[in-house]
């Protein structure tokens, strides 16, 4: 994978009418401790489990991770 998950997520930021994808992207952008250089599902998933930003963030992450993997093939 060439692009980090964080870089992939930045394409979802700043929607006029936020959805869960943009909420997660905006939160990741504002969280200075988010593992921005990671391409590891386990590392990011653990971080989100400990710092969950909203109720369905983990489900949203899993959906977006699948898209990220497809995008990076």
C-alpha positions as a Markdown table, in Angstrom:
| # | Residue | x | y | z |
|---|---|---|---|---|
| 1 | Unk | 0.0 | 0.0 | 0.0 |
| 2 | Unk | 1.4 | 3.3 | -1.0 |
| 3 | Unk | -1.0 | 5.7 | 0.7 |
| 4 | Unk | -1.6 | 5.7 | 4.4 |
| 5 | Unk | -5.1 | 5.2 | 5.7 |
| 6 | Unk | -5.0 | 8.7 | 7.1 |
| 7 | Unk | -4.2 | 10.2 | 3.6 |
| 8 | Unk | -7.1 | 8.1 | 2.2 |
| 9 | Unk | -9.5 | 9.4 | 4.8 |
| 10 | Unk | -8.6 | 13.1 | 4.2 |
| 11 | Unk | -10.7 | 12.8 | 1.0 |
| 12 | Unk | -13.8 | 12.5 | 3.2 |
| 13 | Unk | -13.2 | 15.7 | 5.2 |
| 14 | Unk | -15.3 | 18.9 | 5.3 |
| 15 | Unk | -18.7 | 17.9 | 4.0 |
| 16 | Unk | -21.4 | 20.5 | 4.3 |
| 17 | Unk | -23.8 | 17.9 | 5.5 |
| 18 | Unk | -21.5 | 15.6 | 7.6 |
| 19 | Unk | -22.0 | 11.8 | 7.5 |
| 20 | Unk | -20.2 | 9.2 | 9.6 |
| 21 | Unk | -17.4 | 9.0 | 7.1 |
| 22 | Unk | -16.7 | 12.7 | 7.2 |
| 23 | Unk | -17.1 | 12.8 | 11.0 |
| 24 | Unk | -14.4 | 10.1 | 11.3 |
| 25 | Unk | -12.2 | 12.0 | 8.8 |
| 26 | Unk | -12.6 | 15.3 | 10.6 |
| 27 | Unk | -11.9 | 13.7 | 14.0 |
| 28 | Unk | -8.8 | 12.0 | 12.7 |
| 29 | Unk | -7.6 | 15.3 | 11.3 |
| 30 | Unk | -8.1 | 17.1 | 14.6 |
| 31 | Unk | -6.6 | 14.3 | 16.8 |
| 32 | Unk | -2.9 | 15.0 | 17.0 |
| 33 | Unk | -2.2 | 11.5 | 18.4 |
| 34 | Unk | -3.9 | 9.6 | 15.6 |
| 35 | Unk | -1.3 | 7.2 | 14.0 |
| 36 | Unk | -1.2 | 9.2 | 10.7 |
| 37 | Unk | 1.6 | 7.2 | 9.2 |
| 38 | Unk | 0.1 | 3.8 | 9.8 |
| 39 | Unk | -1.0 | 1.3 | 7.1 |
| 40 | Unk | -1.9 | -1.3 | 9.8 |
| 41 | Unk | -5.5 | -2.3 | 10.3 |
| 42 | Unk | -4.7 | -3.6 | 13.8 |
| 43 | Unk | -2.9 | -0.5 | 14.9 |
| 44 | Unk | -5.6 | 1.9 | 13.8 |
| 45 | Unk | -8.4 | -0.3 | 15.0 |
| 46 | Unk | -6.8 | -0.5 | 18.5 |
| 47 | Unk | -6.4 | 3.2 | 18.6 |
| 48 | Unk | -10.1 | 3.7 | 17.7 |
| 49 | Unk | -11.2 | 1.2 | 20.3 |
| 50 | Unk | -9.4 | 3.2 | 23.0 |
| 51 | Unk | -10.4 | 6.6 | 21.7 |
| 52 | Unk | -13.7 | 6.0 | 20.0 |
| 53 | Unk | -15.0 | 9.4 | 18.7 |
| 54 | Unk | -18.7 | 8.4 | 18.2 |
| 55 | Unk | -21.0 | 5.5 | 18.5 |
| 56 | Unk | -20.6 | 3.8 | 15.1 |
| 57 | Unk | -17.0 | 4.8 | 14.5 |
| 58 | Unk | -15.6 | 1.3 | 14.5 |
| 59 | Unk | -18.2 | 0.1 | 12.0 |
| 60 | Unk | -17.5 | 3.1 | 9.8 |
| 61 | Unk | -13.8 | 2.4 | 10.1 |
| 62 | Unk | -14.3 | -1.2 | 9.0 |
| 63 | Unk | -16.3 | -0.1 | 5.9 |
| 64 | Unk | -13.8 | 2.5 | 5.0 |
| 65 | Unk | -10.8 | 0.1 | 5.5 |
| 66 | Unk | -12.3 | -2.2 | 3.0 |
| 67 | Unk | -12.6 | 0.6 | 0.5 |
| 68 | Unk | -9.0 | 1.7 | 1.3 |
| 69 | Unk | -7.7 | -1.8 | 0.5 |
| 70 | Unk | -9.6 | -1.9 | -2.8 |
| 71 | Unk | -8.3 | 1.6 | -3.6 |
| 72 | Unk | -4.7 | 0.6 | -2.9 |
| 73 | Unk | -4.7 | -2.5 | -5.1 |
